[in-house]
Amino acid sequence: MTVPAPAAEVAAEAGPPVRTGRGIAAVQPVASLLGVIGLGVVLVLSLDLVSATVALLVELLLLPLLRIPARTLLLRTAPVLVAVPLTGLSIALYGQASGRVWFDLGFAHVTDGSLVLAAATMLRVLAVGLPGIVLFLGADVTDLADGLAQVLRLPARFVLGALAAIRMMTLLVDDWRQLAMARRARGLADTGRLRRGASMAFGLLVLALRRATTLAVAMESRGFGAPGKRTWARPARFAGPEWAMVAVLLGIGGVAVGAAVLAGTWRA
C-alpha cells in the first residue's frame, strides 16, 4: 500500500516551475522592455526623417517573423495609429517655422520646416510604438514582474503591489456591469445618463478601495511585507534569447543612426 506524499514534498521534488513557450513567448519580457527603451532613447537623439524611416522599415521587415495575425495586429496598434496623425498635426501647426510658409494664422503656421518635423515625429512614434506593442502581445504580467524584481532588482513590495493592482484591473469591468444591472433592477437606469455615470463611477471607486484594503490585509497576512530575502516560485533568467532580443532592438537603432549619418541628415 502506498501513501500519497504531502503536496509540499511533491512540489519540492518537482522543482520550480519552468517558463515554456516558443519564439517571443519564451523570452523574458523584461528583455523586450529594456530593448524598447534603448531603441526609443537612440531614436530621440535626432529628429531627422532618414533614421526614423530606416528604423520603421527594418521593423516592418522583421515583423513577419513574429507570426502575429493581421487582425490582432491592427486591433492592438489602433491607439498608436490614431495618435500618430494627431501628433503630426500639432507639430505641423505649432512646430518650429522655417522655409516656405504654406499657412499662417497667427498662433498656427505651417512651413516646410514644421512639415518635415511633423513627418519625422510621426515616423518616430510608429518606430517606437510598434515594437512596444507587438513584443508584449503574449507577455505574461507575472513573468514581467518576476523579471523586474529578479533581473532589475526593483523593490519586491513595489513590484508585487503593482502586479496585484494589474490583476485586479480586470474586475473593474465586472463591477461596472454589476452596478449597472443593480441600478436597472431598481429602476434608476432610464434617465439622467450623465448623473448615472458619475454615481456609478463613485460606487466603482468605493468598491475598488474596499477590495484594495482587503487585498492588502491578505497579502500582509501571507508575509508579502516581511523583511529579509524573498524567494520566488519562478526564477527569472536573462540568458542568450534575452540578450539577443536586446541586441536586435539596439541594432535597429544603430542601423537607423548609421543611415542618417551617411545621408548627412543626423542632427544631434
Backbone hydrogen bonds, N-H to C=O, Kabsch-Sander energy under -0.5 kcal/mol:
donor,donor_aa,acceptor,acceptor_aa,energy
10,V,6,P,-2.2
11,A,7,A,-2.5
12,A,8,A,-2.2
13,E,9,E,-2.5
14,A,10,V,-2.2
15,G,11,A,-1.4
25,A,22,R,-1.5
26,A,23,G,-1.3
27,V,24,I,-1.3
31,A,28,Q,-2.0
32,S,28,Q,-0.8
33,L,29,P,-2.1
34,L,30,V,-2.4
35,G,31,A,-2.4
36,V,32,S,-2.6
37,I,33,L,-2.2
38,G,34,L,-2.4
39,L,35,G,-2.5
40,G,36,V,-2.5
41,V,37,I,-2.3
42,V,38,G,-2.1
43,L,39,L,-2.3
44,V,40,G,-1.6
45,L,42,V,-0.9
46,S,43,L,-0.7
47,L,267,R,-0.6
52,A,48,D,-1.0
53,T,49,L,-2.4
54,V,50,V,-2.8
55,A,51,S,-2.3
56,L,52,A,-2.2
57,L,53,T,-2.4
58,V,54,V,-2.5
59,E,55,A,-2.0
60,L,56,L,-2.3
61,L,57,L,-1.9
62,L,58,V,-1.8
63,L,59,E,-1.3
65,L,62,L,-1.2
66,L,63,L,-1.8
67,R,64,P,-1.0
73,L,69,P,-2.4
74,L,70,A,-2.4
75,L,71,R,-2.3
76,R,72,T,-2.3
77,T,73,L,-2.1
78,A,74,L,-0.6
78,A,75,L,-0.5
81,L,77,T,-2.5
82,V,78,A,-2.0
83,A,79,P,-2.1
84,V,80,V,-2.1
86,L,82,V,-1.0
87,T,83,A,-2.5
88,G,84,V,-2.5
89,L,85,P,-2.5
90,S,86,L,-2.0
91,I,87,T,-2.0
92,A,88,G,-2.5
93,L,89,L,-1.9
94,Y,90,S,-2.2
95,G,91,I,-1.8
102,W,100,R,-0.6
102,W,110,V,-3.3
103,F,110,V,-1.8
105,L,108,A,-3.7
107,F,105,L,-1.7
108,A,105,L,-0.6
109,H,93,L,-2.6
110,V,103,F,-3.5
111,T,109,H,-0.5
112,D,100,R,-1.6
113,G,98,S,-2.8
115,L,111,T,-2.2
116,V,112,D,-2.2
117,L,113,G,-2.3
118,A,114,S,-2.3
119,A,115,L,-2.4
120,A,116,V,-2.4
121,T,117,L,-2.2
122,M,118,A,-2.4
123,L,119,A,-2.2
124,R,120,A,-1.8
125,V,121,T,-2.4
126,L,122,M,-2.1
127,A,123,L,-2.5
128,V,124,R,-2.2
129,G,125,V,-2.7
130,L,126,L,-2.5
132,G,128,V,-1.3
133,I,129,G,-1.2
133,I,130,L,-0.8
134,V,130,L,-2.5
135,L,131,P,-1.8
136,F,133,I,-1.1
137,L,134,V,-1.0
144,L,140,D,-2.1
145,A,141,V,-2.4
146,D,142,T,-2.5
147,G,143,D,-2.2
148,L,144,L,-2.5
149,A,145,A,-2.1
150,Q,146,D,-2.7
151,V,147,G,-2.1
152,L,147,G,-1.8
154,L,148,L,-2.4
159,V,155,P,-2.2
160,L,156,A,-3.0
161,G,157,R,-2.0
162,A,158,F,-2.4
163,L,159,V,-2.4
164,A,160,L,-2.4
165,A,161,G,-2.1
166,I,162,A,-2.4
167,R,163,L,-2.3
168,M,164,A,-1.7
169,M,165,A,-0.7
169,M,166,I,-0.8
170,T,166,I,-0.5
170,T,167,R,-0.6
171,L,168,M,-1.2
172,L,168,M,-0.5
172,L,169,M,-1.2
173,V,169,M,-0.5
174,D,170,T,-0.7
175,D,171,L,-2.6
176,W,172,L,-2.5
177,R,173,V,-2.1
178,Q,174,D,-2.4
179,L,175,D,-2.5
180,A,176,W,-2.3
181,M,177,R,-2.2
182,A,178,Q,-2.4
183,R,179,L,-2.4
184,R,180,A,-2.2
185,A,181,M,-2.2
186,R,182,A,-1.2
187,G,184,R,-1.1
188,L,183,R,-3.1
196,R,192,G,-2.8
197,G,193,R,-2.4
198,A,194,L,-2.3
199,S,195,R,-2.2
200,M,196,R,-2.5
201,A,197,G,-2.3
202,F,198,A,-2.0
203,G,199,S,-2.1
204,L,200,M,-2.5
205,L,201,A,-2.1
206,V,202,F,-2.2
207,L,203,G,-2.3
208,A,204,L,-2.4
209,L,205,L,-2.3
210,R,206,V,-2.3
211,R,207,L,-2.5
212,A,208,A,-2.4
213,T,209,L,-2.2
214,T,210,R,-2.3
215,L,211,R,-2.7
216,A,212,A,-2.4
217,V,213,T,-2.2
218,A,214,T,-2.3
219,M,215,L,-2.5
220,E,216,A,-2.3
221,S,217,V,-2.3
222,R,218,A,-1.0
223,G,220,E,-1.5
224,F,219,M,-2.5
226,A,223,G,-1.2
237,R,235,P,-0.5
243,W,239,A,-2.5
244,A,240,G,-2.4
245,M,241,P,-2.0
246,V,242,E,-2.1
247,A,243,W,-2.5
248,V,244,A,-2.4
249,L,245,M,-2.1
250,L,246,V,-2.5
251,G,247,A,-2.3
252,I,248,V,-1.9
253,G,249,L,-1.6
254,G,250,L,-2.4
255,V,251,G,-2.7
256,A,252,I,-2.2
257,V,253,G,-2.4
258,G,254,G,-2.5
259,A,255,V,-2.3
260,A,256,A,-2.0
261,V,257,V,-2.5
262,L,258,G,-2.4
263,A,259,A,-2.0
264,G,260,A,-0.8
264,G,261,V,-0.6
265,T,260,A,-2.0
266,W,260,A,-1.0
